[in-house]
Amino acid sequence: MEQLTEELRQAVDSHRGFLEIGAGDSTYIVMSMRVFREMMGVGSDDEYQASLRAIDEGWADVQAGRSRVLDEFLSEFDRKHGVAGEEVRQVESGGTAAIGRIAFLHPGHAVS
C-alpha cells in the first residue's frame, strides 16, 4: 500500500475526507477510508474484504465471458417469473443516488 505524504493527508482531512486533484489532463480523487466505506456501504473490515472479493469475482466472470447484458437478463427474468418491471430513473436513499429497476411480483408467483 502506498503512503500519503503529511501534506496530502492534511489536505484530505481539511476537505472532509474527499479531495479532487487535477493533474494535467486527468483528475484524481483521494479519499479517506472512512469516506470510501460510507460511499460503498461497508462499515467493518470483514464487510470491506467481502466487497473486494465480490468485485474480484465479478470482474473474473466478465473476463471469462460469464456475464450478460442487464436488459436481456431482466427481460428474460420478467418473462420467466411473470414479473412486471417498472423502470426507475433515479432512486435516492440515504443521500445515495442509484439507477435501477423496481420489480413487482404478481401474487402467487414465486421467484427461485
HELIX and SHEET records of a PDB file:
HELIX    1   1 GLU A    6  SER A   14  1                                   9    
HELIX    2   2 MET A   33  MET A   40  1                                   8    
HELIX    3   3 ASP A   45  GLN A   63  1                                  19    
HELIX    4   4 LEU A   70  HIS A   81  1                                  12    
SHEET    1   A 2 PHE A  18  ALA A  23  0                                        
SHEET    2   A 2 SER A  26  MET A  31 -1                                        
SHEET    1   B 2 VAL A  83  SER A  93  0                                        
SHEET    2   B 2 THR A  96  LEU A 105 -1                                        
END                                                                             
